[in-house]
Amino acid sequence: MNVGDRIPACTFKTRVRDESVGGPNPFRWQDMTSDDYFAGKRVVLFSLPGAFTPTCSTYQLPGFEKGFSDFAAQGIDEIYCMSVNDSFVMNKWAIDQGLTNVKVIPDGSGEFTKAMGMLVAKDNLGFGARSWRYAAIVNDGVIEALFVEPGMCDNHGEDPYGESSPEIVLKWLKENATATA
């Protein structure tokens, strides 16, 4: 995918809290589509190799969470964190991280990630197929800016982080504010 491309049309299998379900685990399945997340909104999407992993949990996700008001001031409606993890894992990670601003999107089968051209093998770490680390600004379903970590390949020996950081994405938004206003 490139700047100017429309993001892939996918259906995401999510679990949402529903008190009418009752019991100790009141959640139900709810399908969400790319349009549900991206249509009519300007959002930051960032994707990472896995929930609960060190860089993701220590830097990237907390940085976007804490910086939400700065992103909102630049015209961002939502910030989404995606990973090739199922909804159970993503929901638990959101709770563990105390998220109130960033919303998680489970791409359990990697369908969206593959269509984005970002699915890589991480067998060297025992992960299987996962997302390469990237961020994007998506405006009404169209990629406005893309921030991809260098060296994308299968079984990369390291986990590059910098290009998709909240700081770099926010800097781009500020520098391009007049172009999109």
PASEBA-1860 file (N, C-alpha, C; in nm, 3 decimals):
! residues 181
1> MNVGDRIP> 0.084/-0.118/0.000/0.000/0.000/0.000/0.088/0.124/0.000 ~ 0.032/0.229/-0.056/0.104/0.354/-0.066/0.012/0.470/-0.030 ~ 0.070/0.587/-0.011/-0.008/0.707/0.012/-0.102/0.724/-0.106 ~ -0.227/0.755/-0.076/-0.330/0.772/-0.178/-0.414/0.648/-0.203 ~ -0.367/0.532/-0.155/-0.443/0.408/-0.171/-0.554/0.400/-0.067 ~ -0.662/0.333/-0.105/-0.771/0.304/-0.010/-0.730/0.181/0.070 ~ -0.756/0.185/0.200/-0.720/0.071/0.285/-0.804/-0.051/0.247 ~ -0.758/-0.170/0.280/-0.832/-0.291/0.245/-0.967/-0.299/0.314
9> ACTFKTRV> -1.063/-0.356/0.243/-1.195/-0.381/0.301/-1.191/-0.518/0.369 ~ -1.201/-0.518/0.500/-1.195/-0.642/0.578/-1.301/-0.643/0.686 ~ -1.327/-0.762/0.738/-1.415/-0.778/0.853/-1.329/-0.828/0.968 ~ -1.342/-0.761/1.082/-1.266/-0.796/1.202/-1.359/-0.862/1.302 ~ -1.315/-0.973/1.358/-1.392/-1.046/1.460/-1.356/-0.990/1.596 ~ -1.449/-0.915/1.656/-1.423/-0.851/1.785/-1.514/-0.907/1.892 ~ -1.472/-0.888/2.015/-1.553/-0.924/2.133/-1.585/-0.794/2.204 ~ -1.713/-0.770/2.231/-1.756/-0.648/2.299/-1.835/-0.683/2.423
17> RDESVGGP> -1.819/-0.598/2.524/-1.890/-0.619/2.649/-2.039/-0.595/2.627 ~ -2.121/-0.687/2.680/-2.266/-0.679/2.666/-2.327/-0.740/2.791 ~ -2.371/-0.654/2.882/-2.424/-0.701/3.011/-2.545/-0.793/2.995 ~ -2.616/-0.784/2.881/-2.732/-0.871/2.862/-2.691/-1.018/2.846 ~ -2.564/-1.042/2.818/-2.514/-1.179/2.806/-2.514/-1.246/2.944 ~ -2.486/-1.167/3.048/-2.484/-1.219/3.185/-2.362/-1.304/3.212 ~ -2.355/-1.354/3.334/-2.246/-1.441/3.373/-2.116/-1.367/3.400 ~ -2.011/-1.444/3.430/-1.883/-1.384/3.467/-1.804/-1.327/3.346
25> NPFRWQDM> -1.847/-1.359/3.226/-1.777/-1.314/3.107/-1.878/-1.257/3.006 ~ -1.935/-1.139/3.035/-2.044/-1.086/2.953/-1.997/-1.019/2.823 ~ -1.946/-1.100/2.733/-1.899/-1.050/2.604/-1.967/-1.128/2.493 ~ -1.984/-1.063/2.380/-2.040/-1.129/2.261/-1.953/-1.094/2.140 ~ -1.963/-1.177/2.038/-1.892/-1.151/1.913/-1.962/-1.039/1.839 ~ -1.882/-0.951/1.777/-1.938/-0.847/1.692/-1.842/-0.824/1.575 ~ -1.893/-0.842/1.456/-1.812/-0.814/1.337/-1.804/-0.664/1.317 ~ -1.683/-0.616/1.290/-1.659/-0.476/1.257/-1.588/-0.474/1.122
33> TSDDYFAG> -1.621/-0.376/1.040/-1.561/-0.367/0.908/-1.461/-0.251/0.902 ~ -1.385/-0.250/0.796/-1.294/-0.138/0.773/-1.372/-0.007/0.772 ~ -1.489/-0.006/0.710/-1.571/0.115/0.709/-1.614/0.157/0.849 ~ -1.645/0.060/0.934/-1.683/0.095/1.072/-1.572/0.173/1.141 ~ -1.450/0.137/1.114/-1.337/0.202/1.179/-1.290/0.329/1.109 ~ -1.295/0.331/0.976/-1.226/0.437/0.902/-1.314/0.534/0.825 ~ -1.436/0.497/0.791/-1.520/0.584/0.708/-1.556/0.712/0.781 ~ -1.536/0.823/0.712/-1.578/0.953/0.765/-1.494/1.005/0.880
41> KRVVLFSL> -1.377/0.946/0.902/-1.290/0.988/1.013/-1.146/1.004/0.963 ~ -1.073/1.086/1.033/-0.928/1.095/1.012/-0.863/1.032/1.133 ~ -0.790/0.924/1.110/-0.738/0.844/1.221/-0.589/0.816/1.205 ~ -0.527/0.783/1.317/-0.393/0.725/1.316/-0.412/0.577/1.342 ~ -0.356/0.496/1.254/-0.352/0.352/1.272/-0.206/0.315/1.291 ~ -0.178/0.241/1.397/-0.042/0.187/1.409/-0.054/0.038/1.434 ~ 0.038/-0.035/1.373/0.034/-0.180/1.381/0.171/-0.229/1.427 ~ 0.169/-0.336/1.503/0.290/-0.383/1.568/0.294/-0.534/1.574
49> PGAFTPTC> 0.409/-0.592/1.605/0.423/-0.738/1.600/0.338/-0.817/1.699 ~ 0.312/-0.762/1.817/0.232/-0.841/1.910/0.199/-0.770/2.038 ~ 0.079/-0.795/2.086/0.037/-0.745/2.216/0.130/-0.800/2.323 ~ 0.151/-0.724/2.427/0.231/-0.761/2.543/0.381/-0.772/2.514 ~ 0.425/-0.735/2.395/0.568/-0.741/2.364/0.636/-0.614/2.416 ~ 0.767/-0.618/2.442/0.833/-0.509/2.515/0.825/-0.370/2.451 ~ 0.865/-0.356/2.326/0.864/-0.223/2.263/0.722/-0.171/2.251 ~ 0.631/-0.259/2.213/0.491/-0.220/2.194/0.428/-0.174/2.325
57> STYQLPGF> 0.455/-0.246/2.433/0.393/-0.217/2.562/0.462/-0.105/2.640 ~ 0.589/-0.083/2.612/0.666/0.015/2.688/0.672/0.151/2.622 ~ 0.675/0.154/2.489/0.695/0.281/2.418/0.580/0.319/2.325 ~ 0.555/0.233/2.226/0.465/0.275/2.119/0.321/0.295/2.166 ~ 0.260/0.195/2.223/0.121/0.210/2.268/0.106/0.317/2.377 ~ 0.188/0.317/2.481/0.174/0.423/2.582/0.196/0.563/2.525 ~ 0.286/0.576/2.429/0.311/0.707/2.368/0.190/0.761/2.295 ~ 0.123/0.675/2.220/0.001/0.719/2.151/-0.111/0.746/2.251
65> EKGFSDFA> -0.121/0.664/2.353/-0.225/0.684/2.456/-0.207/0.819/2.525 ~ -0.085/0.847/2.572/-0.059/0.972/2.644/-0.069/1.095/2.554 ~ -0.039/1.078/2.426/-0.039/1.191/2.335/-0.171/1.216/2.264 ~ -0.276/1.148/2.304/-0.402/1.158/2.230/-0.449/1.302/2.211 ~ -0.443/1.384/2.313/-0.493/1.521/2.301/-0.411/1.600/2.198 ~ -0.280/1.573/2.189/-0.197/1.638/2.089/-0.238/1.598/1.948 ~ -0.273/1.470/1.930/-0.319/1.422/1.800/-0.457/1.481/1.768 ~ -0.544/1.486/1.866/-0.677/1.544/1.845/-0.667/1.691/1.802
73> AQGIDEIY> -0.571/1.762/1.859/-0.550/1.903/1.824/-0.505/1.919/1.679 ~ -0.455/1.810/1.620/-0.411/1.812/1.480/-0.516/1.752/1.387 ~ -0.639/1.736/1.437/-0.748/1.689/1.352/-0.766/1.538/1.347 ~ -0.708/1.467/1.441/-0.723/1.321/1.446/-0.845/1.287/1.533 ~ -0.935/1.206/1.477/-1.057/1.167/1.547/-1.037/1.045/1.637 ~ -0.958/0.950/1.591/-0.935/0.826/1.665/-0.791/0.781/1.644 ~ -0.743/0.702/1.741/-0.614/0.633/1.726/-0.642/0.485/1.747 ~ -0.600/0.405/1.650/-0.621/0.260/1.654/-0.488/0.187/1.659
81> CMSVNDSF> -0.483/0.086/1.743/-0.368/-0.003/1.752/-0.411/-0.139/1.698 ~ -0.341/-0.189/1.597/-0.374/-0.318/1.537/-0.257/-0.414/1.555 ~ -0.293/-0.540/1.571/-0.193/-0.645/1.576/-0.255/-0.774/1.524 ~ -0.172/-0.864/1.475/-0.219/-0.995/1.434/-0.229/-1.079/1.562 ~ -0.330/-1.044/1.640/-0.368/-1.113/1.762/-0.520/-1.120/1.763 ~ -0.575/-1.217/1.835/-0.721/-1.229/1.841/-0.779/-1.125/1.937 ~ -0.911/-1.114/1.934/-0.980/-1.014/2.015/-0.962/-1.036/2.165 ~ -0.954/-1.163/2.208/-0.933/-1.191/2.350/-0.801/-1.129/2.398
89> VMNKWAID> -0.696/-1.150/2.321/-0.563/-1.097/2.357/-0.563/-0.945/2.352 ~ -0.617/-0.889/2.244/-0.617/-0.743/2.230/-0.698/-0.675/2.340 ~ -0.812/-0.731/2.374/-0.894/-0.673/2.482/-0.822/-0.680/2.616 ~ -0.759/-0.791/2.644/-0.686/-0.807/2.771/-0.567/-0.710/2.776 ~ -0.500/-0.692/2.664/-0.387/-0.599/2.658/-0.435/-0.456/2.681 ~ -0.550/-0.420/2.623/-0.606/-0.286/2.643/-0.635/-0.261/2.790 ~ -0.689/-0.363/2.858/-0.715/-0.351/3.002/-0.584/-0.338/3.078 ~ -0.489/-0.424/3.046/-0.358/-0.423/3.112/-0.288/-0.288/3.097
97> QGLTNVKV> -0.304/-0.224/2.981/-0.240/-0.096/2.954/-0.323/0.023/3.005 ~ -0.444/-0.002/3.055/-0.529/0.105/3.106/-0.572/0.203/2.998 ~ -0.599/0.152/2.879/-0.633/0.240/2.767/-0.768/0.309/2.786 ~ -0.769/0.438/2.759/-0.894/0.514/2.755/-0.906/0.589/2.623 ~ -0.796/0.608/2.552/-0.796/0.686/2.428/-0.773/0.601/2.304 ~ -0.676/0.515/2.307/-0.645/0.430/2.192/-0.740/0.310/2.193 ~ -0.792/0.279/2.074/-0.879/0.162/2.059/-0.801/0.053/1.986 ~ -0.821/-0.071/2.029/-0.749/-0.182/1.969/-0.835/-0.250/1.861
105> IPDGSGEF> -0.766/-0.295/1.757/-0.832/-0.370/1.649/-0.761/-0.504/1.637 ~ -0.834/-0.614/1.657/-0.774/-0.746/1.640/-0.778/-0.789/1.493 ~ -0.662/-0.823/1.439/-0.652/-0.878/1.304/-0.605/-1.022/1.318 ~ -0.687/-1.101/1.385/-0.649/-1.236/1.426/-0.596/-1.325/1.317 ~ -0.651/-1.317/1.198/-0.605/-1.400/1.086/-0.505/-1.329/0.997 ~ -0.478/-1.203/1.028/-0.381/-1.128/0.949/-0.432/-1.086/0.812 ~ -0.563/-1.091/0.790/-0.621/-1.059/0.659/-0.592/-0.914/0.618 ~ -0.620/-0.820/0.708/-0.597/-0.679/0.680/-0.447/-0.653/0.661
113> TKAMGMLV> -0.368/-0.708/0.752/-0.223/-0.688/0.749/-0.163/-0.741/0.619 ~ -0.210/-0.856/0.575/-0.162/-0.913/0.449/-0.200/-0.822/0.332 ~ -0.325/-0.775/0.331/-0.371/-0.688/0.222/-0.296/-0.554/0.222 ~ -0.249/-0.510/0.338/-0.168/-0.389/0.347/-0.025/-0.413/0.298 ~ 0.012/-0.540/0.278/0.149/-0.572/0.237/0.245/-0.571/0.354 ~ 0.194/-0.587/0.476/0.276/-0.574/0.596/0.290/-0.705/0.675 ~ 0.240/-0.817/0.622/0.249/-0.944/0.692/0.387/-1.005/0.670 ~ 0.455/-1.037/0.779/0.588/-1.098/0.773/0.593/-1.221/0.864
121> AKDNLGFG> 0.685/-1.309/0.834/0.709/-1.425/0.919/0.795/-1.382/1.037 ~ 0.756/-1.426/1.155/0.836/-1.402/1.276/0.862/-1.537/1.344 ~ 0.883/-1.641/1.260/0.907/-1.775/1.312/1.033/-1.783/1.396 ~ 1.130/-1.695/1.367/1.253/-1.694/1.444/1.228/-1.659/1.591 ~ 1.113/-1.599/1.619/1.075/-1.567/1.758/0.961/-1.654/1.808 ~ 0.917/-1.748/1.725/0.805/-1.835/1.762/0.670/-1.766/1.750 ~ 0.663/-1.654/1.677/0.538/-1.578/1.663/0.452/-1.625/1.547 ~ 0.512/-1.683/1.442/0.438/-1.712/1.321/0.423/-1.585/1.239
129> ARSWRYAA> 0.314/-1.574/1.165/0.288/-1.457/1.080/0.242/-1.339/1.167 ~ 0.305/-1.226/1.149/0.275/-1.105/1.227/0.287/-0.982/1.141 ~ 0.248/-0.869/1.197/0.260/-0.742/1.127/0.400/-0.684/1.142 ~ 0.449/-0.627/1.033/0.566/-0.542/1.041/0.520/-0.414/1.110 ~ 0.606/-0.351/1.184/0.569/-0.229/1.257/0.556/-0.110/1.160 ~ 0.438/-0.047/1.165/0.414/0.071/1.082/0.305/0.156/1.145 ~ 0.292/0.277/1.095/0.182/0.365/1.133/0.132/0.431/1.006 ~ 0.007/0.475/1.008/-0.052/0.543/0.894/-0.151/0.646/0.943
137> IVNDGVIE> -0.161/0.753/0.867/-0.271/0.847/0.887/-0.371/0.813/0.777 ~ -0.492/0.783/0.817/-0.595/0.740/0.723/-0.709/0.840/0.730 ~ -0.740/0.899/0.616/-0.845/1.000/0.609/-0.961/0.945/0.527 ~ -1.072/0.913/0.592/-1.191/0.858/0.527/-1.156/0.735/0.442 ~ -1.072/0.649/0.497/-1.036/0.524/0.431/-0.921/0.532/0.332 ~ -0.862/0.650/0.315/-0.751/0.667/0.221/-0.624/0.700/0.300 ~ -0.515/0.634/0.263/-0.387/0.655/0.332/-0.333/0.793/0.296 ~ -0.320/0.877/0.396/-0.269/1.013/0.380/-0.118/1.018/0.401
145> ALFVEPGM> -0.069/0.939/0.494/0.074/0.931/0.522/0.103/0.791/0.574 ~ 0.223/0.742/0.548/0.262/0.607/0.588/0.402/0.612/0.648 ~ 0.419/0.546/0.762/0.544/0.546/0.837/0.583/0.400/0.862 ~ 0.674/0.348/0.783/0.711/0.206/0.789/0.853/0.194/0.843 ~ 0.871/0.105/0.939/1.004/0.082/0.993/1.094/0.023/0.885 ~ 1.223/0.058/0.885/1.315/0.009/0.781/1.347/-0.139/0.797 ~ 1.387/-0.199/0.684/1.436/-0.337/0.686/1.331/-0.444/0.684 ~ 1.211/-0.413/0.638/1.102/-0.511/0.640/1.142/-0.639/0.566
153> CDNHGEDP> 1.134/-0.750/0.639/1.163/-0.882/0.581/1.116/-0.989/0.678 ~ 1.106/-1.110/0.628/1.071/-1.222/0.713/1.185/-1.252/0.810 ~ 1.147/-1.288/0.931/1.241/-1.333/1.034/1.354/-1.235/1.061 ~ 1.321/-1.108/1.061/1.419/-1.002/1.090/1.477/-1.027/1.230 ~ 1.605/-1.010/1.243/1.673/-1.037/1.370/1.649/-0.933/1.478 ~ 1.596/-0.818/1.438/1.571/-0.710/1.534/1.427/-0.663/1.521 ~ 1.390/-0.568/1.604/1.255/-0.510/1.601/1.272/-0.358/1.587 ~ 1.295/-0.310/1.463/1.318/-0.167/1.446/1.200/-0.084/1.498
161> YGESSPEI> 1.233/0.027/1.562/1.131/0.118/1.613/1.183/0.260/1.608 ~ 1.105/0.347/1.551/1.141/0.487/1.542/1.051/0.558/1.442 ~ 1.048/0.509/1.319/0.970/0.572/1.212/0.820/0.575/1.243 ~ 0.771/0.475/1.315/0.628/0.467/1.346/0.596/0.515/1.487 ~ 0.689/0.585/1.547/0.669/0.633/1.685/0.566/0.746/1.687 ~ 0.501/0.766/1.800/0.406/0.877/1.813/0.471/1.011/1.783 ~ 0.596/1.027/1.823/0.665/1.154/1.802/0.681/1.187/1.654 ~ 0.719/1.089/1.573/0.738/1.109/1.429/0.604/1.137/1.361
169> VLKWLKEN> 0.502/1.060/1.397/0.369/1.080/1.337/0.315/1.218/1.372 ~ 0.327/1.258/1.498/0.279/1.390/1.540/0.357/1.501/1.472 ~ 0.486/1.483/1.457/0.569/1.583/1.387/0.519/1.601/1.244 ~ 0.489/1.490/1.175/0.438/1.498/1.038/0.306/1.574/1.035 ~ 0.218/1.544/1.129/0.088/1.612/1.134/0.105/1.763/1.150 ~ 0.195/1.802/1.239/0.217/1.945/1.263/0.278/2.013/1.141 ~ 0.374/1.946/1.076/0.441/2.004/0.960/0.348/2.012/0.838 ~ 0.246/1.927/0.834/0.156/1.923/0.720/0.016/1.976/0.752
177> ATATA> 0.004/2.047/0.862/-0.126/2.096/0.906/-0.189/2.189/0.804 ~ -0.112/2.277/0.747/-0.169/2.373/0.651/-0.206/2.306/0.520 ~ -0.135/2.200/0.485/-0.162/2.130/0.359/-0.296/2.059/0.363 ~ -0.339/2.015/0.482/-0.464/1.939/0.493/-0.578/2.022/0.549 ~ -0.551/2.144/0.590/-0.656/2.228/0.650/-0.750/2.283/0.544
END
